């Protein structure tokens, strides 16, 4: 990482960046929504493209001087369309929340009904949480998961028939089972609703062929680019051709100004990387590693919401330990493992305290962790939780996790 100029201009920021690099290199990253981009993606995000205004879309801009920008953005669009099998892609949304907002703006009016997964059951803020625009301006009806941590499709159907939503959202930020997009589309068709599949968490798995694709089922597909897809931070909204203009207008001028073309170049590179055979292998390894982690945790006596995972993530259910997600996420940080506290279905604790910890395998798989390493990670987690008050055990575990990090170096 070349910080030569930052060091000269702003040594404080240079120091914080260097320390953050060291943190990423020396800790085990299990936050399910994070990953490590390639150096090529990072290079693109730090280029002269950050200087350019390009409101509008390729070949239809409100500013001059967009010849190269147009080529970059068009390439990113084409690659997204091809990778996910969708007719149209708008690669300008700054984030996943805005990728979703574009769909709301394109097809809904304030007060319209949306059927989506409840946040505390694994949904997402921008799918209708009362503290988000989506829950403030729309009438939101929620579905959850059953005791096995799975979506009850018959319950979704009944809610759809009773409430006649204009938009149904599938896709989650904490759901460990395969999503049946075909069933969701059948429900949407039965009640005349649009179907939005938010694939933010599983985009890399879909690109790598280890999760079914929503193409052909969802009218709209949104994603972030920085989770399993391993690109820069940002969003993409995709749709059938007939909705392309509505989506483009919703993104600009509806809710954003100038697109971040340096990030769009990073998205283009990540999409190219995700179309390579090596990415298929990466996606397969994510799922293998997640399963090895889950099995290791179960073997060490821990509970997981819904048992064995089918994708890249899982939620540890701490209820029987009498400990909270908040405290145990801090204990894990003490032993060199980064994760986030998360509610479990019907959580007796508040969302700030929680009874769960969400764990994901995408980032560690990027640095080469294999199934044996994941079983060791499971041992470290379970031992830390059982011995959360024993400083000498925690100290040893921190050394164990550092040894794993050294075995699988990052950005060297
Ligand atoms: N906050 C992200 C996650 O962690 O899943 C989703 O936007």
Boltz pocket constraint, residues with backbone or C-beta under 6 A from the ligand:
constraints:
  - pocket:
      binder: B
      contacts: [[A, 32], [A, 33], [A, 96], [A, 124], [A, 173], [A, 174]]
      max_distance: 6.0
